[in-house]
Amino acid sequence: MEILQVVGPMVCTHRHPGLETMPLRILQDTNGKKQVAVDTIGCKPGNWVFTISGSAARLALGKERKVILTDLTVGGIIDFWEENESKVSS
């Protein structure tokens, strides 16, 4: 899982049939790297979210949507976290 910020929606006129109705979001890490994720929770630009990646991203969509091909899904909107506590000391 990663913590990323929502940049905005991605609009695509032609999609794979399994992605036709899925909202897509452009996410960005703190270094500026952008990624596209399936959003089933309705996040908005500026939201910080945690993501689910790999084969688990598809499973996070639920049983009825398990056939959707994705490798990045928004798992939740972050309301708060203690950044200082998240640093692991060596």
C-alpha positions as CSV (number, residue, x, y, z in Angstrom):
1,M,0.0,0.0,0.0
2,E,1.1,3.5,-0.7
3,I,-0.1,7.0,0.4
4,L,-0.8,9.2,-2.7
5,Q,-2.6,12.4,-3.4
6,V,-5.5,12.7,-5.9
7,V,-4.6,15.1,-8.7
8,G,-7.9,14.8,-10.6
9,P,-10.1,12.6,-12.7
10,M,-9.0,10.8,-15.9
11,V,-11.5,10.9,-18.7
12,C,-11.2,8.3,-21.4
13,T,-13.6,8.0,-24.4
14,H,-12.6,4.4,-25.3
15,R,-11.9,1.8,-22.5
16,H,-11.6,-1.9,-22.0
17,P,-15.1,-3.3,-21.5
18,G,-14.4,-4.1,-17.9
19,L,-13.4,-0.5,-17.2
20,E,-16.3,1.2,-19.0
21,T,-18.1,2.3,-15.8
22,M,-15.2,2.6,-13.4
23,P,-14.1,6.1,-12.3
24,L,-10.4,6.6,-12.8
25,R,-8.3,9.0,-10.9
26,I,-4.8,10.4,-11.4
27,L,-2.7,10.0,-8.2
28,Q,0.7,11.5,-7.4
29,D,3.3,10.6,-4.9
30,T,5.4,13.2,-3.0
31,N,8.1,13.0,-5.7
32,G,5.6,14.0,-8.4
33,K,5.3,10.5,-10.0
34,K,1.8,10.1,-11.4
35,Q,-0.3,6.9,-11.5
36,V,-3.8,6.0,-12.6
37,A,-6.1,4.1,-10.1
38,V,-9.7,2.8,-10.1
39,D,-11.7,4.8,-7.6
40,T,-14.8,3.1,-6.1
41,I,-15.1,5.4,-3.1
42,G,-15.5,8.9,-4.7
43,C,-12.3,10.7,-3.8
44,K,-11.7,14.3,-4.9
45,P,-8.7,16.3,-6.0
46,G,-6.5,17.1,-3.1
47,N,-7.5,14.1,-1.0
48,W,-4.8,11.9,0.4
49,V,-5.6,8.2,-0.1
50,F,-4.1,4.8,0.5
51,T,-3.9,2.5,-2.5
52,I,-4.1,-1.3,-3.0
53,S,-1.8,-2.6,-5.7
54,G,-1.0,-5.7,-7.7
55,S,-3.5,-8.6,-7.8
56,A,-5.1,-7.4,-4.6
57,A,-6.3,-4.3,-6.4
58,R,-8.7,-6.3,-8.4
59,L,-9.9,-8.2,-5.4
60,A,-10.5,-4.9,-3.5
61,L,-13.3,-4.1,-6.1
62,G,-15.5,-6.9,-4.7
63,K,-16.7,-10.3,-6.0
64,E,-19.0,-8.9,-8.7
65,R,-16.2,-6.7,-10.1
66,K,-13.3,-9.2,-9.8
67,V,-13.1,-9.5,-13.6
68,I,-12.0,-5.8,-13.9
69,L,-8.3,-5.6,-14.9
70,T,-6.6,-3.2,-12.6
71,D,-3.4,-3.1,-10.7
72,L,-4.1,0.0,-8.6
73,T,-7.3,0.7,-6.6
74,V,-8.0,3.5,-4.1
75,G,-8.6,1.7,-0.8
76,G,-9.7,4.7,1.3
77,I,-9.5,8.4,1.9
78,I,-7.1,9.4,4.7
79,D,-8.6,11.8,7.2
80,F,-5.5,12.1,9.4
81,W,-2.2,10.5,10.2
82,E,0.8,11.3,12.3
83,E,3.6,11.7,9.8
84,N,6.3,11.8,12.6
85,E,5.1,8.5,14.0
86,S,5.2,6.8,10.6
87,K,9.0,7.2,10.3
88,V,10.8,4.0,11.2
89,S,14.2,4.5,12.9
90,S,17.1,2.2,12.1
